[in-house]
């Protein structure tokens, strides 16, 4: 059942798809308008709710409800360079909304695993994949893949280098995958813990974003390839 909570429509945490449908709108992504996502817009106070309030109703912060700058850049790159994903087995790590996974599927990926630890994100990935006609080619996975050896050809990771310990663990894991021949592409607008000394820049974009989230209306964002 739903109940109002200061303008926010709340559904029981065991109904993530219902919650997403009730609190978002299906809109084109600013820098990749070929793709539509269920996102929170200016009329929705989903993100403005404090973390404490969200925790009270059993919800983690809704990172899945926005098209973040690094993800938009990486999605744009994959759409413009479909050869990087065409025919590949792909992992979209920390997928969030599923934006980059959807771009890979549209570019011709054989199959995409879209992983995220938030069960609401994996629900959003499924809804967004279906909305873009690629539901049968994307598998949302709510699991911690760090330290594992996924059988993929390409790993895509966007907006994951915002916290020191996580960034270190992700860098080490991605480096191990790269060493065995997996291509690793990263989308990032300059997060603090991005390992720049391990990366080659492939493209730079001026990405439209929400000022309330990124402290800017345009975020200069890059696509990087991890090197050995």
Residue pairs with C-beta under 8 A, 6 or more apart in sequence:
1 11
1 12
2 9
2 10
2 11
2 18
2 22
3 9
3 10
4 10
5 53
5 57
6 45
7 45
8 23
8 45
8 46
8 49
9 19
9 22
9 23
10 19
10 57
11 18
11 19
11 22
13 19
13 57
13 58
13 59
16 119
16 120
16 123
16 124
17 123
17 126
17 127
19 59
19 120
20 38
20 64
20 65
20 120
20 123
20 124
20 127
21 38
21 127
23 40
23 44
23 46
23 65
24 38
24 39
24 40
24 41
24 44
24 46
24 65
25 38
25 39
25 41
25 44
26 36
26 37
26 38
26 131
27 36
27 37
27 39
27 41
28 34
28 35
28 36
29 35
29 36
29 37
29 67
29 72
29 75
29 99
30 67
30 72
30 207
30 208
30 209
31 67
31 72
31 73
31 75
31 76
31 205
31 207
31 208
32 67
32 72
32 75
32 76
32 79
32 99
32 103
34 79
34 106
35 75
35 99
35 102
35 103
35 106
35 132
36 128
36 131
36 132
37 67
37 97
37 98
37 99
37 124
37 128
37 131
38 65
38 97
38 124
38 127
38 128
38 131
39 65
39 66
39 67
39 97
40 46
40 47
40 62
40 65
40 66
46 62
46 65
47 61
47 62
47 65
47 66
47 212
47 213
48 212
51 61
54 60
54 61
54 62
59 120
60 118
60 120
62 120
63 96
63 118
63 121
64 96
64 97
64 98
64 116
64 118
64 120
64 121
64 124
64 125
65 97
65 124
66 96
66 97
66 210
66 213
67 97
67 99
67 209
68 96
68 158
68 159
68 209
68 213
68 214
69 159
69 187
69 189
69 207
69 209
69 214
69 219
69 221
70 158
70 159
70 186
70 187
70 188
70 189
70 191
70 221
71 96
71 97
71 99
71 100
71 158
71 159
71 187
72 99
72 187
72 205
72 207
72 208
72 209
72 221
73 158
73 187
73 188
73 189
73 203
73 205
73 207
73 221
73 222
73 223
74 100
74 103
74 156
74 158
74 185
74 186
74 187
74 223
75 99
75 100
75 102
75 103
75 158
75 187
76 103
76 203
76 205
76 207
77 84
77 185
77 187
77 202
77 203
77 205
77 223
78 84
78 85
78 100
78 103
78 104
78 107
78 156
78 185
79 103
79 106
79 107
81 107
82 106
82 107
82 108
84 107
84 154
84 183
84 185
85 103
85 104
85 107
85 108
85 109
85 154
86 107
86 108
86 109
87 108
87 109
87 110
88 104
88 109
88 110
88 152
88 153
88 154
89 109
89 110
89 111
89 151
89 152
89 153
89 154
90 101
90 104
90 109
90 110
90 111
90 112
90 113
90 152
90 153
90 154
90 155
90 156
91 112
91 113
91 115
91 145
91 150
91 152
91 154
91 155
91 156
92 98
92 100
92 101
92 104
92 112
92 113
92 114
92 115
92 156
92 157
93 115
93 145
93 155
93 156
93 157
93 160
93 170
94 115
94 116
94 117
94 157
94 158
94 159
94 160
95 101
95 114
95 115
95 116
95 121
95 125
95 140
96 116
96 121
96 124
96 158
96 159
97 121
97 124
97 125
97 128
98 114
98 121
98 124
98 125
98 126
98 128
98 129
98 138
98 140
99 128
99 158
100 156
100 158
100 187
101 112
101 114
101 125
101 129
101 138
101 156
102 128
102 129
102 132
102 134
102 138
104 112
104 154
104 156
105 112
105 129
105 132
105 134
105 137
105 138
106 132
106 134
109 137
109 154
110 137
111 137
111 138
111 139
112 137
112 138
112 139
113 138
113 139
113 141
113 150
113 152
114 122
114 125
114 129
114 138
114 139
114 140
114 141
115 140
115 141
115 142
115 143
115 145
116 122
116 125
116 140
116 141
116 142
117 142
117 143
117 144
118 142
119 142
121 140
121 142
122 140
122 141
122 142
123 140
125 138
125 140
126 135
126 138
126 140
129 135
129 137
129 138
129 140
146 169
146 170
146 173
147 173
149 177
149 180
150 177
152 182
153 182
153 183
154 182
154 183
154 184
154 185
155 174
155 177
155 182
155 183
155 184
155 185
156 185
156 186
156 187
157 170
157 174
157 184
157 185
157 186
157 187
158 186
158 187
158 188
159 187
159 188
159 189
159 191
160 166
160 167
160 170
160 186
160 188
160 191
161 167
161 170
161 171
161 186
161 188
161 191
161 192
161 193
161 194
161 195
162 191
162 192
162 193
163 193
164 192
164 193
166 193
167 191
167 193
167 194
167 195
168 193
171 195
171 198
174 184
174 186
174 226
175 198
175 226
175 228
177 184
178 184
178 226
178 227
178 228
179 228
183 225
184 225
184 226
185 202
185 223
185 224
185 225
185 226
186 194
186 199
186 223
186 224
186 225
186 226
187 221
187 222
187 223
187 224
188 194
188 221
188 222
188 224
189 207
189 214
189 219
189 220
189 221
189 222
190 220
190 221
190 222
194 224
198 226
198 227
199 224
199 225
199 226
199 227
200 224
200 225
200 227
201 222
201 223
201 224
202 222
202 223
202 224
202 225
203 222
203 223
204 220
204 221
204 222
204 223
205 220
205 221
205 222
205 223
206 218
206 219
206 220
206 221
207 218
207 219
207 220
207 221
208 217
208 218
209 216
209 217
209 218
209 219
211 217
